[in-house]
Amino acid sequence: MGAGKKVKNVAKTTKGKMKETTGRAVGNESLEAKGRGEQAMADAKQTVQKAKDTLKH
């Protein structure tokens, strides 16, 4: 996986985790759900990138 894409996906996962934690702390279910969604999207993108790397080799 390209280093830039990996860093970008990790950053999005971290951002999602922060939103989820903040939402949980303040009782904002919408923010919490958005955070979980961002994490899921970043994890999916990272999985696709890993699959592409596997097929290249």
ChimeraX attribute file (.defattr): number of C-alpha atoms within 10 A of each C-alpha:
attribute: neighborCount
match mode: 1-to-1
recipient: residues
	/A:1	14
	/A:2	10
	/A:3	8
	/A:4	8
	/A:5	13
	/A:6	16
	/A:7	12
	/A:8	14
	/A:9	21
	/A:10	15
	/A:11	14
	/A:12	19
	/A:13	22
	/A:14	16
	/A:15	17
	/A:16	24
	/A:17	19
	/A:18	17
	/A:19	23
	/A:20	23
	/A:21	17
	/A:22	16
	/A:23	18
	/A:24	16
	/A:25	11
	/A:26	10
	/A:27	11
	/A:28	14
	/A:29	14
	/A:30	13
	/A:31	19
	/A:32	21
	/A:33	16
	/A:34	16
	/A:35	25
	/A:36	19
	/A:37	17
	/A:38	20
	/A:39	24
	/A:40	15
	/A:41	16
	/A:42	21
	/A:43	16
	/A:44	13
	/A:45	15
	/A:46	20
	/A:47	13
	/A:48	13
	/A:49	17
	/A:50	15
	/A:51	12
	/A:52	12
	/A:53	12
	/A:54	10
	/A:55	8
	/A:56	7
	/A:57	5
